[in-house]
Amino acid sequence: MAEFMNGGAQAGVSGGTPPAFGARKLLFVGTGAIGVMFMPMWVNWVRTAYPDIELRCVVTRSAERFVTRAALTAFAGADVLQDVWSDEPETGARHVELAHWPDAIVVHPATFNFVGRLALGVADTPVLLALQCTGAPIGIAPALPPGGVGSPAYRQHAETLERRSNVVVVPPQPGFSVTTGRMDASVATPLPEVFRAVEDLRTQPRGEAATATAGSPQGNAR
């Protein structure tokens, strides 16, 4: 546990210049992996490194086992939404707003379950429905239990998401498992690396990249 905690803390306070990131409206989604406990730290990093970004945060119900919306609100400076359908009447549609408002979306960390449901087209929560419908670039940072990264099901779901023109799956890194006590889990890649991947996707969408390659002398020579 100590090694896992220290790794997350060091990632959050590491120095250096933040990566270029041109999006100005960011939707930050946290799901129910234990690494979501670091989400307040990452929110603080985003607001410090990119003061011009307008940030909205959403957590899944399972994420609230490890982090509270009260803690996140203190760092985000705005209300943090829970990824559930409201029981109260609403004048708008939350999933439509979440799909159309952001310039970029990051899911950090993304559980095995979330990755699978997104890949299968499940849309039974506001965030999942928004991600199925948005045109904004989406960065997915999986966090998986021991054995998860080699699972045929996970690999199939990750490959399915990578085929979407607006999605990039940033592979997880080896990490400490609080269950086994060994370095056999896969933790979400630090947020700056996810930002780099999303910015690459945002500035040169895969469709444009393919068109440019096809029109180049190298592409014509194939």
VMD Tcl script that draws the C-alpha trace (Angstrom):
set ca {
  {0.00 0.00 0.00}
  {2.79 2.42 0.87}
  {4.51 1.91 -2.48}
  {1.24 2.46 -4.34}
  {0.51 5.60 -2.34}
  {3.99 7.03 -2.80}
  {3.90 6.41 -6.53}
  {0.66 8.34 -6.86}
  {1.84 11.20 -4.69}
  {5.14 11.57 -6.56}
  {3.30 11.65 -9.86}
  {1.20 14.54 -8.64}
  {4.01 16.73 -7.35}
  {6.61 16.04 -10.03}
  {8.14 19.15 -11.51}
  {8.62 20.08 -15.13}
  {6.61 21.91 -17.72}
  {3.04 20.64 -18.19}
  {2.39 19.25 -21.67}
  {0.71 21.43 -24.25}
  {-3.06 21.14 -23.99}
  {-5.29 23.32 -26.13}
  {-8.70 22.23 -24.87}
  {-10.47 24.84 -22.77}
  {-13.44 22.81 -21.53}
  {-12.45 19.54 -19.88}
  {-14.72 16.81 -18.56}
  {-12.84 14.73 -15.98}
  {-14.44 11.38 -15.11}
  {-13.33 9.16 -12.23}
  {-14.46 5.55 -11.86}
  {-14.26 2.97 -9.09}
  {-10.60 1.90 -9.14}
  {-8.71 2.57 -5.93}
  {-6.49 5.05 -7.76}
  {-9.44 7.44 -7.92}
  {-8.36 8.45 -4.40}
  {-5.77 10.61 -6.17}
  {-8.39 12.46 -8.22}
  {-8.44 15.53 -5.92}
  {-4.67 15.80 -6.39}
  {-5.02 15.60 -10.16}
  {-7.83 18.15 -10.15}
  {-5.56 20.51 -8.24}
  {-2.79 19.86 -10.78}
  {-5.10 20.67 -13.70}
  {-6.30 23.92 -12.14}
  {-2.73 24.96 -11.28}
  {-1.07 23.94 -14.55}
  {-3.90 25.11 -16.82}
  {-5.64 28.04 -15.10}
  {-7.65 28.88 -18.24}
  {-9.32 25.48 -18.41}
  {-12.97 25.25 -17.40}
  {-13.22 21.96 -15.54}
  {-16.18 19.74 -14.76}
  {-15.83 16.55 -12.74}
  {-18.05 13.48 -12.60}
  {-17.61 10.36 -10.49}
  {-19.32 7.02 -10.78}
  {-21.18 5.57 -7.84}
  {-18.43 3.00 -7.26}
  {-15.76 5.74 -7.25}
  {-17.32 7.17 -4.12}
  {-16.03 4.18 -2.16}
  {-12.58 5.76 -2.44}
  {-13.14 9.51 -2.88}
  {-15.89 11.90 -1.83}
  {-17.54 14.52 -3.96}
  {-17.06 16.94 -1.05}
  {-13.29 16.55 -1.30}
  {-13.34 16.92 -5.06}
  {-15.57 19.98 -4.91}
  {-13.09 21.71 -2.62}
  {-10.34 21.28 -5.22}
  {-12.49 21.71 -8.34}
  {-14.18 24.88 -7.11}
  {-17.48 23.67 -8.56}
  {-20.10 21.03 -7.94}
  {-19.04 17.48 -8.76}
  {-21.70 15.35 -10.42}
  {-22.50 11.73 -9.66}
  {-22.94 9.55 -12.73}
  {-26.55 8.60 -12.04}
  {-29.87 9.61 -13.50}
  {-31.56 12.24 -11.40}
  {-34.76 11.37 -9.56}
  {-35.79 15.01 -9.73}
  {-37.33 16.70 -12.78}
  {-34.73 18.48 -14.92}
  {-35.25 21.18 -17.51}
  {-32.43 19.84 -19.70}
  {-30.74 16.54 -20.45}
  {-27.53 16.04 -18.51}
  {-26.12 13.48 -20.95}
  {-26.62 15.86 -23.89}
  {-24.83 18.67 -22.05}
  {-21.96 16.37 -21.08}
  {-21.62 15.22 -24.68}
  {-21.66 18.69 -26.28}
  {-20.01 20.92 -23.66}
  {-16.40 19.62 -23.44}
  {-13.52 20.17 -25.84}
  {-11.88 17.05 -24.36}
  {-12.72 14.23 -21.96}
  {-10.49 12.11 -19.75}
  {-11.52 9.02 -17.80}
  {-8.84 8.56 -15.15}
  {-8.85 5.93 -13.80}
  {-11.10 3.72 -15.93}
  {-12.00 0.35 -14.44}
  {-12.13 -2.92 -16.38}
  {-15.92 -2.73 -16.09}
  {-16.10 0.82 -17.45}
  {-13.80 0.02 -20.39}
  {-15.92 -3.01 -21.28}
  {-19.24 -1.22 -21.04}
  {-18.01 1.70 -23.13}
  {-16.61 -0.65 -25.79}
  {-19.86 -2.61 -25.95}
  {-21.91 0.54 -26.51}
  {-23.63 0.45 -23.12}
  {-25.29 3.77 -22.35}
  {-27.10 3.25 -19.05}
  {-25.63 6.22 -17.16}
  {-25.37 9.90 -18.15}
  {-21.59 9.70 -18.66}
  {-21.67 6.50 -20.70}
  {-24.43 7.87 -22.91}
  {-22.53 11.14 -23.33}
  {-19.31 9.31 -24.28}
  {-21.17 7.18 -26.80}
  {-22.53 10.31 -28.48}
  {-19.80 12.95 -28.17}
  {-17.44 14.05 -30.92}
  {-14.88 15.34 -28.40}
  {-11.57 13.48 -28.05}
  {-11.64 11.00 -25.18}
  {-8.61 9.74 -23.27}
  {-9.14 6.47 -21.40}
  {-6.62 5.57 -18.68}
  {-7.39 2.02 -17.52}
  {-6.57 0.73 -14.04}
  {-6.77 -3.05 -13.86}
  {-6.43 -5.81 -11.25}
  {-3.72 -8.48 -11.41}
  {-4.06 -10.38 -14.68}
  {-6.37 -7.76 -16.17}
  {-4.01 -6.32 -18.76}
  {-3.47 -9.76 -20.31}
  {-7.14 -10.69 -20.29}
  {-8.48 -11.48 -23.78}
  {-11.69 -9.65 -22.88}
  {-9.83 -6.49 -21.88}
  {-7.61 -6.57 -24.95}
  {-10.64 -6.98 -27.19}
  {-12.43 -4.07 -25.53}
  {-9.34 -1.83 -25.70}
  {-8.86 -2.62 -29.39}
  {-12.54 -1.87 -30.05}
  {-12.21 1.55 -28.41}
  {-8.99 2.31 -30.28}
  {-10.86 1.85 -33.56}
  {-13.05 4.82 -32.66}
  {-11.71 7.96 -34.29}
  {-12.13 10.10 -31.15}
  {-10.81 7.68 -28.49}
  {-7.28 6.96 -27.30}
  {-6.60 4.25 -24.72}
  {-3.43 5.05 -22.77}
  {-1.96 1.73 -21.58}
  {-1.70 1.30 -17.82}
  {1.60 0.95 -15.97}
  {2.74 -1.81 -13.59}
  {1.66 -0.97 -10.07}
  {1.27 -2.24 -6.53}
  {-1.76 -4.39 -5.74}
  {-3.17 -3.73 -2.28}
  {-4.73 -7.22 -2.44}
  {-1.74 -9.37 -3.37}
  {0.98 -7.14 -1.91}
  {2.94 -7.46 -5.16}
  {3.67 -5.29 -8.20}
  {1.19 -7.23 -10.30}
  {-1.59 -4.70 -10.79}
  {-1.89 -2.19 -13.63}
  {-2.39 1.41 -12.54}
  {-3.59 4.36 -14.58}
  {-0.81 6.22 -16.41}
  {-0.20 9.65 -14.81}
  {-2.53 12.34 -16.08}
  {0.13 14.41 -17.91}
  {0.76 11.46 -20.23}
  {-2.97 11.12 -20.85}
  {-3.13 14.84 -21.67}
  {-0.34 14.37 -24.24}
  {-2.24 11.54 -25.92}
  {-5.51 13.49 -25.95}
  {-3.80 16.59 -27.36}
  {-2.27 14.51 -30.17}
  {-5.73 13.16 -30.97}
  {-7.33 16.58 -30.65}
  {-4.87 18.33 -32.98}
  {-4.73 15.58 -35.60}
  {-7.77 13.31 -35.50}
  {-7.18 9.83 -36.86}
  {-9.43 10.41 -39.85}
  {-7.39 13.43 -40.92}
  {-4.14 11.57 -40.33}
  {-5.29 8.71 -42.54}
  {-6.39 11.11 -45.28}
  {-3.06 12.93 -45.17}
  {-1.18 9.64 -45.41}
  {-3.28 8.46 -48.33}
  {-2.63 11.70 -50.21}
  {1.12 11.71 -49.58}
  {3.71 10.28 -52.00}
  {4.41 7.53 -49.47}
  {0.71 6.72 -49.26}
  {0.32 6.66 -53.05}
  {3.34 4.39 -53.37}
  {1.72 1.64 -51.32}
}
mol new
graphics top color blue
foreach p $ca { graphics top sphere $p radius 0.5 }
foreach p [lrange $ca 0 end-1] q [lrange $ca 1 end] { graphics top cylinder $p $q radius 0.2 }
display resetview
